[in-house]
Each structure stands twice: as structure tokens, then as C-alpha cells.
Amino acid sequence: MNFNENRIFQKEDFITIGLYSFLPYSDSTLKLISYNSQKYYFQPDFYYHPPLKVKNFVVNFNGSVFNFSWEKGEDKDNNDYLTYEIHYVLKQEGDNLLNNNLTRLLWSQTNPISFSSLNYSFDQEVNRYFLDLPLKELANFNPVVCEPTTLYFGIRAKDKYGFYSEISDIQEITLFPSSQNFNSLSDFIENLKWYFNEGDKMVIEFDLIKRNECLKNYQWFVIKAGWDYEPGLIFLSGDGSPWNIEKNRPGGRFQNNSDKLFISNYPPSLGHYQIVVNNFYHLNINNGSPVNNFTRRVLEEEFQKLNKNLEDIYLILAFGAADQNYSKWFFYNSSSFNQPETIRLNF
């Protein structure tokens, strides 16, 4: 039978197998040296078929977790086993559900969602699979969304022979920025300590565990430290200056850079901070002038003049960011400025 590439094979078609070898001293002339006379008939029912397109693929998002579900896939091959792959891409300008990188690129060039058969469940009554995936576990994606961001999702079934179905109907989810301000110090710092070290220098120590990732046009990470020995201390909105509302006067400041306790470039590094305090200011101490390079003994002596001691003082902290000229401010814990958390010395 001469092979015709346009021929459609039928069940009555068959092949036999022959073995050929080149003649001696020839690299172009073949000779039949053995053959198998058995006829191998074409069997169209034994083709390996790719799985069918996955139906009713649905994606929802509740603000922190993606919920995926889809109908159980189908395959014409007997005893086949299907797995599933969900991929996603970011929406680009001009994209839509029918024209995006899931439709334009190879499947291997798009972002896979990592999960195994152990991570999703099957409900036999509704014939559907279900998968929950936290946003933070989405591969190759920064979970901090600073502007509306649309993702396209698609799913394909894969059989045990490596054949894929065509991509499902594509679904889209738009993520919106969430507020990155914090309500209290404990929302973004841990292990806060305030004490005098062995050299009698004051230390403020903590672990910064979160930061606002979306701030733009801010150059400095700033910490301000207010203190007082009389109740009523708050932070003023705006630049975060400490103010005693009961005494109607400025609050005290622990400071290393002008009126600031700490300055670094924005965004700050997460991790451990140990800040040695070099200077302090209080309207009622040293005629309202800063006291430089103070120690515990110096502070105690100043307090004795006021008939106070170290047990009377308390600390409040403001964490935030400022632009290059300190004319624009953003504070993480500004919502609690009118009722700031008070911190006592560790003895």
C-alpha cells in the first residue's frame, strides 16, 4: 500500500513489518532480510485521546483566599487518569477574556498554581472539584496589591500519557488595594522593650514584622518617641509631635536626630531593631533645652528635682514615613494618636 497523507485509515487497513539492510559497499540500496507476515489492523478505538475541555470552571475571591471549582474532567480513553493544572496571567492593556497571555502564550510560559491532588476535594453529589488557595501562596505574585490588578485564570486537564485538554473558559478576578495602615503597635511590631542597658544607656528594642509596601514618594522611615511623667500625652496629627492635652504643653521627646528617635530610608528593613537613645527633651527639664548623651543617673537626677522617679515616666511611639523635606507625613498607627499605647520602663 502506498502511503497517502490524505488517506483516512479504516478498520480493514493493516500493516506488516519488514526488516531491511543496506547492501555491502552501498549506503543507498536496501535489501529485505526478514519480515513478519502478521497483519496489524488499524484500531481507531485504541487511539490515545486528549481529555475534553474542563467545564464550568469558576473562580471567586474573598479578599484573602481564591476559591476554585470545576466539573470532573472527561476522557475517551479507557482506564485513564486525569490531573488538573490551573494557570494565571496578569491582565495587560487591551486584554480581554478571549485575548490575553493565556490564549497567546504556550501553557508552559504562563504562571502555574502549585497544588497536588491532596490539596483539592471532590464532591461526588455535584460532580465538582474544589480548591481553596490563599493569595499569599499564589506563585510569582506579590500579595501586596497597591492598585487594582486583574488576573486571568484557566484550567486544563492532563491524562497519564501527558495529553492536555484545551484550556477552559477563562475567568477573571480583580484585586483591589486594601488599607495598609495599622490600628495598634502590635499590628506591625513585636517584642517591644524599653530599658537601660549595662552601660546605663536607654534602649528601645523591637522586631518590625510588617511595613506599608504601597507608600510612594516617601524617602524616610521615621520613629518618634514621646514621653512624660504626667498623664495626658498624645501625638498630634500632621507631623506626629507629642503633646500633653491635660497640661496644655509639649510632651517630652527621646531623640537622636532633631526631634526624631530614628531615621532610615523607606521602605524599612523588617527584622530586629535596637535603638540607643542619646538625647531627651522636656519643657520642664534643663530650662526646656535638650539633654545630650544622658544616662540613667542623669535622668534620675533631673527627676529628683521634680520630686519624681523613673516609675512615673511612660513612653509612646509613632511609626511612619516622611518625604525628603519632612513636609509630608504618613503614620502607621495614626488611628490611635488620640489614645496612644503607653509603654513602661523595664527594670
N, C-alpha and C positions, 0 to 999 in steps of 0.2 A: 504494500500500500504506500503510495506516495503521500507525504505529509502535505496537507493544505492548511495553512494557518487560519483560514476562514471556515474550516470544516467544524461542524458541531458533532462531537462524538456521540454515538448511540450505544445501547446495551449490546448490540451484536458485534461491535467493533472489538478487536483484540490485538495484542502484540505477542510476538515470540522474541526470544533473546538469543542473539548470536555473538560469538567472541571472534574478533579479528586481530590479525597481527601484520606488521609491515613485512614485506618480502626482504630477504637478505640484500644488503647493499642498496636499499631503497628507503627513502623517507616519505614516499607519497603513495605507494601501491600497497593496498591491503589485501589480505587473503583470509577467507573464512577458515578458522581452525577448529571450531566446535560450535554446537548450537543446542538449544533446548527446544524441543518441539512442542512443549506445553503451551497452550493458548491462554493468555491472560486477558480476560474480557474486561472491558470498561465497566466500572460500577459507580454510577453517578451518586448513588445513595451513600457512598463511603467517602465523599469529599469532606475535608475539614472546612467548616463554615465559620466565619467570624460571628461573634454574638450580635444579636439585634440591638438596635438603639435603645438605650435606657429610657423608660417612660416616666413621666410625672416627677421629674427632678425638682425639688422645692428647697429654697434656702431662706431662712429667717435669721434675724439678728436682734438680740435683746439688749444691746449696749455693751455686753462683755463676752457673750458666747454666741457662736454660729450654730444654728440647728439645721442639719441637712437631713433630707429623707428622699427615698426613691423606691420605685417598684422593683421587685425582684427581676433580674435580667433573664432573657431567654436566649437559647442557642439550639440550632437544629441538630447538632451532633449528639450522639448518644453518650451517656456517662461523662459528659464534660463538666468541668468545674469552673465557676466564674469568680473572679475577684473584681474589685472596683477601684478606679483611680479618679480622684477629684483634683482638678487644676484650677488655678485662678490667674487673672491678669489685671493690671490697673487700667482703668479707662483713660484713653488719650483723647485729645481734641478731635472731634469729628466721629468718634466711635459710637456704635450702637449695638444692639443685641445681635445683629446679623453681620456686623463688620467690626471686628476687634482682633486682638492678637490671638485669641483662642481659635479664631477662624483663619487667620492669616499665617500663623507660625506653625511649625511642627509641634506635635504634642510634647516632645522632649524638650522644647525650648520654652515652655511655659512653666509656671510655678506649681509644683506638686504640693498637695496637702498630705502630710505624713500621718498615716494611720494603718492599722492592721485589722484583721478580722476580729481581733479581741476587743477592739475599741467601738464597734458598732453592733447594734442589736437588730434582730429580725422579728417582726410581729406577724405571725402566720395568719391571724384573722384578717388583717388588711393587706397582707402580701407586700409589706414595705420594710425597708431597712431604715434605721435611724442612727444618726451620728451627731454628737454634741462636741464642738471644738472651741475652746477658749480663744479669744482674739490673740492673746499673748503667745499662743502656740502656732499661729499661722506662720509658716516658713517664709523667710526672706521678706518680712514685713515688719516695719516699726509700729508697735501697737499704740504709740502716742500719735494721735491724729490732730494736726494743727489747723487743718482746713478741710472742707467737705471732700471726701475721697470715695470714688465709686470703684467697686471691684466687680469683675465678671467671673462667674463660676460655671464650670461644665464638668460632666462626669462621663466616663467611658467604662464599659465592661471589658474584661480581658479573660480569655479562656486559657486552659492549661497548655495550649500549643503556642501561646503568645500572640494570638489574633485579637485585635481590638474591634469593638463596635465603633460606629460613627459617634461623634460627640452628641450628647443630649441637647435638648433645647437649653440655651444659655440663660442663666439667671443673673440678676444684678442686685447688689446691695450697696447703699451709700452710707458711709460712716461720717458722723458729724463730730466736731470737736467737743470734748467735754471740758468743763471748768477744771483748770489745774491749780486753782487756789486751794488752800487748806484751811480747815477750821481751827486746828489746835497744833501746838508744837509736836505732840505725839504723832501727828499725821506724817511728819517728814523727818523727825529726829528721834533717836533712841539713846539710852544710856547717858542721860544728861547728868553731869556732876559739876558742882561748884565748891571749890575748896582752896586751902592754902597748902602748897607743896612743902617738902622738907627744907627748902630754902626760904620759906615764909613768903613766897610769891603767890599771888592769887592766880588760879587756873580755872578756866571754864572749858569743860570737856564734853564731847558728844559724838554720836555717829550720825552723819547725814545719809538718810536712806532713800529720799526722793527729792526731785527738783522739778521745777517747771521747765519743760522742754520747748515750749512754744513761744517764749518771750523773744521778741525781735527788737533790734535797735537798743539793747541794753548792754553796756560794756562791763559793769561791775556787779559782782556778788557782794552784798553788804550785810553785816550783822550789827545791830545797835543794841546796847545793853543799858537799860535804865535801872536805877536803884534808889532806895530811900529807906529811912528809918521811921517814917511816919506814914500812915495809910493814905490811900487816895491816888496812887501813881497809875497813870495810863500812858499810852502812846498817842500823840496827835496824828490825825490823818494828814497826808501830804508827805512830809519828809521823815515821819516817824520819830519826832523828838519826844522825850519823856516829859510829862507834865503832871504835877500833883494838883488834882482838881479840888481836894479838900483844903489845901493850904494856899491855893491860887499862886503857885510859883513853879519855876522849872524843877524838874526832878533831877536827881543825880545821874551821872554817866560814868561807866567804866569804858575807857577808850585807849586805843593805840594809834589811831590815825584821825587827827582832828576830833570830831565828835563820834567817831565810829570805832567799834570794837575790832572789826575785822573786814578786810577788803581783799578780793581776788577777782580774776577775770571771770566773766559769765560765759557759759554755764559753769557752776562749781563742780568740783570733783566729788563724787559720792565716796563715803568712807569715814575714817576716823579723824576728828579734829581735836587738838589740844592747844588752847589759846592761853598764853600767859599775859595777864593784864598788867600794863606798865603804869598807866595814869588813871586818876579819877578826878571827877569834878562834882562839887555840890555847892549850891548857893550859900549855905550856912557854914562852910568849912574853908579855911585859908582865905578868908575875905572874898570868896567866890572865884578864886583863881585855881587852875588845875594843880594837883599834887602829882609830881612826876616821880617815877621809879620808886613807888611806895612799896612797903612791906606790911605784913600783918601788924607789926609793932607800931608802925606809923599810923595805920588806920585806927588801932586801938587807942593810941594817944589822942587822936582827934576826937574820937567818940567820948573819951573821958571828959573832955571839955564841954560836951553837950549832955553829960550825965546819961550817956547811952553805952551800949556794948554791942558786940558782934551778933548776939542773938536777936537784936532789934532790926537788923537790916534784911532786906529782901531784894530779889533780882527779877527783872522782866526782860524778855528778849524779843527782838523784831528781826526777822529774816526776810531779805528781799533783794531787789536789783535796782540799779540806777544807770542812767545814761552817762555819757562821758563827762558831762559838766555837772552832774548831780542836780539837774533841773527837772528830771522826770523820774518818778519812783513807782515801783510795784512791790508790794509786800505780801509774802506768802500767807501770813497769819493776820492780815488787816481786819478780818471779820471779828477778831477778839481784842482789838486795840482798846476798846472801852472797858473791857473786863479781862485784862491780860492774866495769864497764868503766872503765879508768883512762885519763885524758887528760893529755898532757904539754904544757907551755908551748911556744908557737910563738915562736921567737927570730928 
